[in-house]
Amino acid sequence: MHHRLTRIPFFVLLMAIGAVAMLLPALHALVLEDFTTSRTFLYGAILSGVLALLIGLATANYRPASVPRSQLSALVAAFTVLPVMFAVPFHEALGTTSFLNAWFEMVSSFTTTGATVYDNPYRLDESLHLWRATVGWLGGLLVWITAVSVLAPMNLGGFEVRSPSIIGAGGARLSAMGRMADPSERLLRYAAKLVPVYAGLTGLLWAGLVAAGDRPFVAICHAMSVMATSGISPVGGLRFGESGLLGEMLILMFLVFALSRLTFARKMFGDTGGRLLRDPELRMGLALMLIVPGLLFLRHFFGAVEDRAEADLPLAFTALWGALFTVTSFLTTTGFESRFWIGAADWSGLDTPGLILVGLALIGGGVATTAGGVKLLRVYALWMHGKRELERLVHPHSIGGDGIEARRIRREGAFISWIFFMLFALSVTAVMLALSFTGVQFEVAMTLTVAALSTTGPLAEIGAQYPISYAGIPNAAKMVLAAAMVLGRLETLAIIALLNPASWRS
């Protein structure tokens, strides 16, 4: 059975998994006695399953010239074609929306962006919300698995910072099993290791949120959204949940898994197994989690607010917590807003505190996690390079220490990180220009572009001075944003590696 699975194309396996996942909202709707929605998802599962079976039989003996390139192509197809399949039962079950909106919703969910065109969450029934959260959860799981099995061997997705001299070559930093195994074999092996961890953490958070007071349905949707960093909520956000401060504390603990891959998969990516607290991504993420809320909190005492003398201790605590949770949520590109964020914004006295969240979403989380953005490892490489250059200004003949790997990150790693920053900036410019052509205003286009490329959909509501509705933008702009979400999820370097003519030569 294991050998047969390795002979099935990667994209066909993803289609089959998506078809099986449709049974979950079908069963949920059946329990709620919503037979129309249940039949719609059941028929969608059967239709998608038969289609996957037929394509699998037709391509069973197909052997690509380059399996890694084929898997990278399948990954691109997964984020562009599979949402069409996911949108069919969603569109039919809702019945009051266009297929373009349904497809946009599924692209947003599968890329873990979490942008929604349905401003009123009660327009969708619970089964449709469950399907959105499930698609986002599956997208996050796909990112986990393909990061180690597809992107890491090709030194893409942030791994090029540690091995910048061999971008696109076979993973020099992977374990012996990872180097010698067939790509399809490696995909299944790592899936067998990561799926229980991903599902177990989701179940643990779900149990904690239920114990904190949330309804089981709301708790499972929020738990899946936290692990996938999609920010999908069936009730419009955490402020409308019932778990309160305790629920936010639990969620904050699980957001740490989006800061560093070492929190859930040590030694899988060629890491030597050092201490977790010495991981540069985790240390930089924790530093931002403490420094940014601290500055927002301390600004209150430096003349930012005139009535600061009236502030009491409970108000100060809620302001500090609201800033800490929201900053961490947007740094990990989850996009959940604390119920105390409004108080934190008023406490800081800033007119547009959402701009800080825009910058944090651009930085993003850790490499090989479900978080989007530029990634903390690239920012760390540029930070270390800048620090070293300042040291050389003071001591021109000094020698940088910390070992070979640290010197590689400061030199070649910083170089390739700067290239990625330039590509990311060009992507922002291109997407903003395309949105402007569709009639979107400049400020709105900037916020939507950052939200799409960083896969932080809720940024549109809180990042600008006034909330932005995805439902109010033109259809052409929705298509541009959908393409930007896929680009932000896969990253520009992966697209360039796929389009490189040298990789297509036999």
C-alpha positions as CSV (number, residue, x, y, z in Angstrom):
1,M,0.0,0.0,0.0
2,H,2.8,2.4,0.9
3,H,4.6,1.6,-2.4
4,R,1.4,2.2,-4.4
5,L,0.9,5.6,-2.8
6,T,4.4,6.7,-4.0
7,R,3.4,5.8,-7.5
8,I,0.3,8.2,-7.4
9,P,1.0,11.8,-8.5
10,F,1.2,14.3,-5.7
11,F,-1.7,16.4,-7.0
12,V,-4.0,13.4,-7.3
13,L,-3.3,12.5,-3.7
14,L,-4.3,16.1,-2.7
15,M,-7.5,15.8,-4.7
16,A,-8.4,12.6,-2.9
17,I,-7.7,14.1,0.5
18,G,-9.8,17.1,-0.4
19,A,-12.7,14.9,-1.5
20,V,-12.6,12.9,1.8
21,A,-12.5,16.2,3.8
22,M,-15.9,17.2,2.2
23,L,-17.4,14.4,4.3
24,L,-16.8,16.4,7.5
25,P,-19.2,19.3,6.7
26,A,-21.6,16.7,5.2
27,L,-21.7,14.8,8.5
28,H,-21.9,18.0,10.5
29,A,-24.9,19.3,8.4
30,L,-26.6,15.9,8.8
31,V,-26.3,16.1,12.6
32,L,-27.9,19.6,12.4
33,E,-30.6,18.2,10.1
34,D,-29.6,20.5,7.3
35,F,-30.1,17.9,4.7
36,T,-29.6,20.2,1.7
37,T,-26.1,21.2,2.8
38,S,-25.3,17.6,3.8
39,R,-26.3,16.3,0.3
40,T,-24.4,19.0,-1.4
41,F,-21.1,18.2,0.3
42,L,-21.7,14.5,0.0
43,Y,-22.3,14.7,-3.7
44,G,-19.2,17.0,-3.9
45,A,-17.1,14.4,-2.1
46,I,-18.3,11.6,-4.5
47,L,-17.8,13.7,-7.6
48,S,-14.3,14.9,-6.5
49,G,-13.4,11.3,-5.4
50,V,-14.4,9.8,-8.8
51,L,-12.5,12.6,-10.6
52,A,-9.4,11.9,-8.5
53,L,-9.7,8.2,-9.1
54,L,-10.0,8.6,-12.9
55,I,-7.0,11.0,-13.0
56,G,-5.0,8.6,-10.8
57,L,-5.7,5.6,-13.1
58,A,-4.8,7.7,-16.1
59,T,-1.5,8.8,-14.6
60,A,-0.5,5.7,-12.6
61,N,2.4,4.8,-14.9
62,Y,3.6,8.4,-15.5
63,R,7.2,9.1,-14.5
64,P,8.3,12.7,-14.6
65,A,11.8,13.5,-15.7
66,S,12.3,15.5,-12.5
67,V,10.3,14.4,-9.5
68,P,11.2,17.5,-7.3
69,R,10.2,19.8,-10.1
70,S,7.0,17.8,-10.6
71,Q,6.2,18.1,-6.9
72,L,6.8,21.9,-7.0
73,S,4.5,22.2,-10.0
74,A,1.9,20.1,-8.1
75,L,2.2,22.5,-5.2
76,V,1.5,25.5,-7.4
77,A,-1.5,23.6,-8.9
78,A,-2.7,22.7,-5.5
79,F,-3.1,26.4,-4.5
80,T,-4.6,27.4,-7.8
81,V,-6.7,24.5,-9.0
82,L,-7.9,22.7,-5.8
83,P,-9.8,25.8,-4.6
84,V,-12.0,25.4,-7.7
85,M,-12.9,22.0,-6.5
86,F,-13.5,23.2,-2.9
87,A,-15.7,26.1,-4.1
88,V,-18.2,23.9,-5.9
89,P,-20.1,22.5,-2.9
90,F,-19.6,25.8,-1.0
91,H,-21.2,27.7,-3.9
92,E,-24.1,25.2,-4.2
93,A,-24.8,25.0,-0.5
94,L,-24.8,28.8,0.0
95,G,-26.8,29.5,-3.2
96,T,-26.8,33.3,-2.7
97,T,-23.3,34.1,-3.9
98,S,-21.3,34.1,-7.2
99,F,-18.9,31.3,-8.0
100,L,-16.1,33.9,-8.1
101,N,-16.7,34.9,-4.5
102,A,-16.8,31.2,-3.5
103,W,-13.5,30.6,-5.3
104,F,-12.0,33.6,-3.7
105,E,-13.1,32.4,-0.3
106,M,-11.5,29.0,-0.9
107,V,-8.2,30.4,-2.2
108,S,-8.1,32.6,0.9
109,S,-8.8,29.7,3.2
110,F,-6.4,27.2,1.5
111,T,-3.5,29.7,1.5
112,T,-4.2,30.3,5.2
113,T,-4.9,34.0,4.4
114,G,-8.4,34.2,6.0
115,A,-9.7,37.1,3.9
116,T,-13.5,36.8,3.6
117,V,-16.1,38.5,1.4
118,Y,-18.8,37.7,3.9
119,D,-18.6,40.6,6.4
120,N,-21.6,39.2,8.3
121,P,-20.5,35.8,9.6
122,Y,-24.1,34.8,10.2
123,R,-24.8,34.8,6.5
124,L,-23.1,31.4,6.4
125,D,-24.4,28.5,8.4
126,E,-22.1,26.5,10.7
127,S,-21.3,23.8,8.2
128,L,-20.0,26.3,5.7
129,H,-17.9,27.9,8.4
130,L,-16.6,24.5,9.3
131,W,-15.7,23.9,5.7
132,R,-13.7,27.2,5.6
133,A,-11.8,26.3,8.7
134,T,-11.2,22.8,7.5
135,V,-9.8,24.0,4.1
136,G,-7.5,26.4,6.0
137,W,-6.4,23.7,8.3
138,L,-5.5,21.4,5.4
139,G,-3.6,24.3,3.8
140,G,-1.5,24.7,6.9
141,L,-0.8,21.0,7.1
142,L,0.2,21.0,3.4
143,V,2.7,23.8,4.2
144,W,4.2,21.8,7.1
145,I,4.7,18.7,5.0
146,T,5.9,20.2,1.8
147,A,8.3,22.5,3.6
148,V,10.5,19.6,4.7
149,S,9.8,17.2,1.8
150,V,9.7,19.6,-1.2
151,L,11.1,23.0,-0.4
152,A,13.9,22.1,2.0
153,P,15.7,19.7,-0.5
154,M,15.6,22.5,-3.1
155,N,16.8,25.1,-0.6
156,L,13.7,27.3,-1.0
157,G,11.2,28.8,1.4
158,G,13.8,30.3,3.6
159,F,16.2,27.4,3.7
160,E,18.4,29.2,1.2
161,V,19.5,31.5,4.0
162,R,21.4,28.7,5.7
163,S,22.6,27.1,2.4
164,P,22.7,30.0,0.0
165,S,25.4,28.7,-2.3
166,I,23.4,25.8,-3.7
167,I,19.9,27.2,-4.2
168,G,17.8,24.7,-6.1
169,A,20.3,21.8,-5.5
170,G,19.7,18.8,-3.4
171,G,19.4,19.5,0.3
172,A,22.8,19.5,1.8
173,R,21.5,20.1,5.2
174,L,18.9,17.3,5.4
175,S,19.3,14.1,7.3
176,A,20.7,11.0,5.7
177,M,17.3,9.5,5.3
178,G,16.0,12.7,3.7
179,R,18.9,12.8,1.2
180,M,18.7,9.2,0.0
181,A,15.0,8.7,0.0
182,D,12.9,9.1,-3.1
183,P,11.0,12.5,-3.1
184,S,7.7,10.7,-3.1
185,E,8.9,8.4,-0.3
186,R,10.2,11.3,1.7
187,L,6.8,13.0,1.3
188,L,4.9,10.1,2.8
189,R,7.4,9.6,5.6
190,Y,7.4,13.1,6.8
191,A,3.6,13.2,6.4
192,A,3.3,10.2,8.8
193,K,5.4,12.1,11.3
194,L,3.9,15.5,11.1
195,V,0.1,14.7,10.7
196,P,-0.2,13.3,14.3
197,V,1.6,16.3,15.7
198,Y,-0.5,18.8,13.8
199,A,-3.8,17.0,14.6
200,G,-2.8,16.4,18.3
201,L,-1.9,20.1,18.8
202,T,-5.2,21.1,17.2
203,G,-7.2,18.7,19.5
204,L,-5.3,19.9,22.5
205,L,-6.1,23.5,21.8
206,W,-9.8,22.6,21.1
207,A,-10.1,20.9,24.4
208,G,-8.6,23.9,26.2
209,L,-10.9,26.4,24.5
210,V,-13.9,24.2,25.3
211,A,-12.8,24.1,29.0
212,A,-12.4,27.9,28.9
213,G,-16.0,28.4,27.9
214,D,-16.3,28.3,24.1
215,R,-18.9,26.2,22.3
216,P,-17.3,23.1,20.9
217,F,-18.0,24.2,17.3
218,V,-16.5,27.6,17.8
219,A,-13.6,26.1,19.7
220,I,-12.7,23.6,16.9
221,C,-12.9,26.4,14.2
222,H,-10.6,28.7,16.2
223,A,-8.2,25.8,17.1
224,M,-7.8,24.9,13.4
225,S,-7.4,28.5,12.5
226,V,-4.7,29.1,15.1
227,M,-2.7,26.1,14.0
228,A,-3.0,27.1,10.3
229,T,-2.6,30.8,11.1
230,S,-5.6,31.5,8.9
231,G,-7.6,33.7,11.3
232,I,-10.9,32.2,10.3
233,S,-13.7,32.6,12.8
234,P,-17.4,31.5,12.6
235,V,-18.5,34.3,15.0
236,G,-16.5,37.3,13.6
237,G,-13.4,37.1,15.9
238,L,-12.3,36.3,19.4
239,R,-14.2,39.2,20.9
240,F,-17.4,37.4,20.2
241,G,-16.3,34.2,21.7
242,E,-17.0,33.0,25.2
243,S,-13.6,31.9,26.4
244,G,-12.5,35.4,27.3
245,L,-9.0,36.2,28.6
246,L,-8.3,32.6,29.4
247,G,-9.0,31.6,25.8
248,E,-6.6,34.2,24.5
249,M,-3.9,33.0,26.8
250,L,-4.3,29.5,25.5
251,I,-4.2,30.7,21.9
252,L,-1.1,32.8,22.6
253,M,0.7,29.6,23.8
254,F,0.0,27.8,20.5
255,L,1.0,30.8,18.4
256,V,4.5,30.0,19.4
257,F,4.5,27.1,16.9
258,A,4.4,29.6,14.1
259,L,7.6,31.3,15.2
260,S,10.0,28.4,14.8
261,R,9.9,25.0,13.1
262,L,12.0,23.6,16.0
263,T,8.9,23.8,18.2
264,F,7.3,20.9,16.4
265,A,9.9,19.3,14.1
266,R,13.4,19.2,15.6
267,K,16.1,17.4,13.5
268,M,13.8,17.0,10.5
269,F,15.4,20.0,8.7
270,G,19.0,19.1,9.2
271,D,19.2,21.0,12.5
272,T,21.7,19.6,14.9
273,G,19.3,19.5,17.8
274,G,20.5,22.5,19.8
275,R,18.5,24.2,22.5
276,L,15.2,25.7,21.4
277,L,15.8,29.0,23.1
278,R,19.0,29.4,21.0
279,D,17.1,29.3,17.8
280,P,17.5,32.7,16.1
281,E,13.9,32.8,14.8
282,L,12.3,32.1,18.2
283,R,14.6,34.6,19.9
284,M,13.8,37.3,17.4
285,G,10.1,36.5,17.5
286,L,10.0,36.7,21.3
287,A,12.0,40.0,21.2
288,L,9.4,41.5,18.9
289,M,6.6,40.2,21.1
290,L,8.0,42.0,24.1
291,I,9.5,45.2,22.6
292,V,6.6,46.3,20.4
293,P,3.9,45.9,23.1
294,G,6.2,47.5,25.6
295,L,6.7,50.5,23.4
296,L,3.0,50.9,22.9
297,F,2.4,50.6,26.6
298,L,5.2,53.0,27.7
299,R,4.1,55.6,25.1
300,H,1.1,56.3,27.4
301,F,3.4,57.7,30.1
302,F,5.3,60.1,27.7
303,G,2.6,62.7,27.0
304,A,0.7,60.6,24.4
305,V,-2.5,60.7,26.4
306,E,-3.6,63.7,28.4
307,D,-5.7,61.9,31.0
308,R,-3.0,59.3,31.8
309,A,-3.3,60.1,35.5
310,E,-6.7,58.6,35.5
311,A,-5.5,55.2,34.3
312,D,-5.9,52.5,36.9
313,L,-4.1,49.1,37.2
314,P,-6.8,46.9,35.6
315,L,-7.0,49.3,32.6
316,A,-3.2,49.2,32.3
317,F,-3.1,45.4,32.4
318,T,-5.8,45.0,29.7
319,A,-4.0,47.5,27.5
320,L,-0.7,45.6,27.9
321,W,-2.4,42.3,27.2
322,G,-4.3,43.5,24.2
323,A,-1.1,44.8,22.6
324,L,0.8,41.6,23.4
325,F,-1.7,39.2,22.0
326,T,-2.6,41.3,18.9
327,V,1.1,41.9,18.1
328,T,1.9,38.2,18.4
329,S,-1.2,37.3,16.3
330,F,-0.2,39.5,13.4
331,L,3.5,38.7,13.7
332,T,2.5,35.1,13.1
333,T,0.1,36.3,10.3
334,T,-2.9,34.7,12.1
335,G,-4.8,38.0,12.3
336,F,-6.9,37.4,15.5
337,E,-7.6,40.6,17.3
338,S,-7.7,40.7,21.1
339,R,-10.9,41.8,22.7
340,F,-8.7,44.4,24.5
341,W,-6.9,45.8,21.4
342,I,-9.2,48.8,21.1
343,G,-8.3,49.7,24.7
344,A,-4.6,49.1,23.9
345,A,-4.8,51.4,20.9
346,D,-6.5,54.1,23.0
347,W,-3.9,53.7,25.7
348,S,-1.0,54.2,23.3
349,G,-2.5,57.4,21.9
350,L,-1.6,56.5,18.3
351,D,-3.9,57.7,15.5
352,T,-3.2,54.7,13.3
353,P,-1.9,51.8,15.4
354,G,-2.8,49.4,12.6
355,L,0.3,50.4,10.7
356,I,2.4,48.7,13.3
357,L,0.5,45.5,12.6
358,V,1.1,45.9,8.9
359,G,4.9,46.0,9.5
360,L,4.7,42.9,11.8
361,A,2.7,41.0,9.2
362,L,5.4,41.8,6.6
363,I,8.0,40.3,8.9
364,G,6.0,37.2,9.4
365,G,6.8,34.0,11.3
366,G,9.3,31.2,11.1
367,V,10.6,29.2,8.1
368,A,8.7,26.0,7.4
369,T,5.8,27.1,9.6
370,T,2.2,28.0,8.6
371,A,3.0,31.7,9.0
372,G,3.6,33.9,5.9
373,G,5.5,37.1,5.4
374,V,9.2,37.6,4.7
375,K,10.1,35.2,7.6
376,L,12.1,35.8,10.7
377,L,15.2,34.0,9.5
378,R,15.7,36.4,6.6
379,V,15.2,39.4,8.9
380,Y,17.7,37.8,11.3
381,A,20.3,37.4,8.6
382,L,20.0,41.1,7.6
383,W,20.1,42.1,11.3
384,M,23.3,40.1,11.8
385,H,24.9,41.5,8.7
386,G,24.1,45.1,9.7
387,K,25.4,44.5,13.2
388,R,28.7,43.1,11.8
389,E,29.1,46.0,9.4
390,L,28.7,48.5,12.3
391,E,31.4,46.5,14.2
392,R,33.7,46.8,11.3
393,L,33.2,50.6,11.2
394,V,34.5,50.7,14.8
395,H,37.1,48.0,14.4
396,P,38.0,47.6,10.7
397,H,40.4,44.7,11.2
398,S,38.2,42.7,13.6
399,I,37.2,39.1,12.8
400,G,33.6,37.9,13.2
401,G,33.1,34.9,15.3
402,D,30.3,32.5,16.3
403,G,31.3,29.8,13.9
404,I,31.1,28.9,10.2
405,E,27.3,28.8,10.0
406,A,27.0,32.3,11.6
407,R,29.5,33.8,9.2
408,R,27.6,32.1,6.3
409,I,24.3,33.6,7.5
410,R,25.9,37.1,7.8
411,R,27.4,37.0,4.4
412,E,25.7,34.8,1.8
413,G,22.6,34.4,3.9
414,A,22.2,38.2,4.1
415,F,22.8,38.6,0.4
416,I,20.1,36.1,-0.6
417,S,17.8,37.6,2.0
418,W,18.3,41.1,0.5
419,I,17.5,39.6,-2.9
420,F,14.3,38.2,-1.5
421,F,13.4,41.5,0.0
422,M,13.8,43.2,-3.4
423,L,11.6,40.6,-5.1
424,F,9.0,41.0,-2.3
425,A,9.1,44.8,-2.8
426,L,8.7,44.3,-6.6
427,S,5.8,42.0,-5.9
428,V,4.1,44.6,-3.7
429,T,4.6,47.2,-6.4
430,A,3.2,44.9,-9.2
431,V,0.1,43.9,-7.1
432,M,-0.6,47.5,-6.1
433,L,-0.3,48.6,-9.7
434,A,-2.7,45.9,-10.8
435,L,-5.2,46.8,-8.1
436,S,-5.0,50.4,-9.1
437,F,-5.9,49.5,-12.7
438,T,-9.1,47.8,-11.4
439,G,-10.2,51.1,-9.7
440,V,-9.0,50.5,-6.1
441,Q,-7.7,53.6,-4.3
442,F,-4.0,53.8,-3.4
443,E,-4.2,53.4,0.4
444,V,-6.7,50.6,0.1
445,A,-4.5,48.9,-2.5
446,M,-1.5,49.1,-0.2
447,T,-3.3,47.5,2.7
448,L,-4.9,44.8,0.6
449,T,-1.6,44.0,-1.1
450,V,0.3,43.5,2.2
451,A,-2.6,41.4,3.5
452,A,-2.5,39.1,0.5
453,L,1.2,38.7,0.1
454,S,1.7,38.2,3.8
455,T,-1.3,35.9,4.0
456,T,-2.9,38.0,6.7
457,G,-6.4,38.6,5.5
458,P,-7.8,40.2,8.7
459,L,-5.2,43.0,8.2
460,A,-7.7,44.7,5.8
461,E,-10.1,45.3,8.7
462,I,-7.6,46.6,11.3
463,G,-4.5,47.7,9.4
464,A,-6.0,50.7,7.7
465,Q,-7.5,53.8,9.3
466,Y,-11.0,52.6,8.3
467,P,-12.0,48.9,7.9
468,I,-11.8,47.6,4.3
469,S,-14.5,45.2,3.0
470,Y,-13.4,42.5,0.5
471,A,-17.0,42.4,-0.7
472,G,-16.8,46.0,-1.9
473,I,-13.9,45.6,-4.2
474,P,-14.3,44.9,-8.0
475,N,-14.2,41.3,-9.2
476,A,-11.0,41.9,-11.1
477,A,-9.4,43.1,-7.9
478,K,-10.5,39.8,-6.2
479,M,-8.7,37.8,-8.9
480,V,-5.6,39.9,-8.5
481,L,-5.6,39.4,-4.7
482,A,-6.2,35.7,-5.2
483,A,-3.1,35.4,-7.3
484,A,-1.2,37.5,-4.7
485,M,-2.3,35.1,-2.0
486,V,-0.8,32.2,-3.9
487,L,2.3,34.1,-4.6
488,G,2.7,35.0,-1.0
489,R,2.1,31.4,0.1
490,L,4.6,29.9,-2.3
491,E,7.1,32.8,-2.3
492,T,8.7,34.4,-5.3
493,L,11.9,32.3,-5.2
494,A,9.9,29.1,-5.6
495,I,8.1,30.5,-8.6
496,I,11.4,31.6,-10.1
497,A,12.9,28.1,-9.5
498,L,9.9,26.5,-11.2
499,L,10.2,28.8,-14.2
500,N,14.0,28.5,-14.5
501,P,14.8,27.0,-17.9
502,A,17.7,25.0,-16.5
503,S,15.4,23.0,-14.3
504,W,13.3,21.8,-17.4
505,R,16.3,20.4,-19.3
506,S,16.4,16.6,-19.3
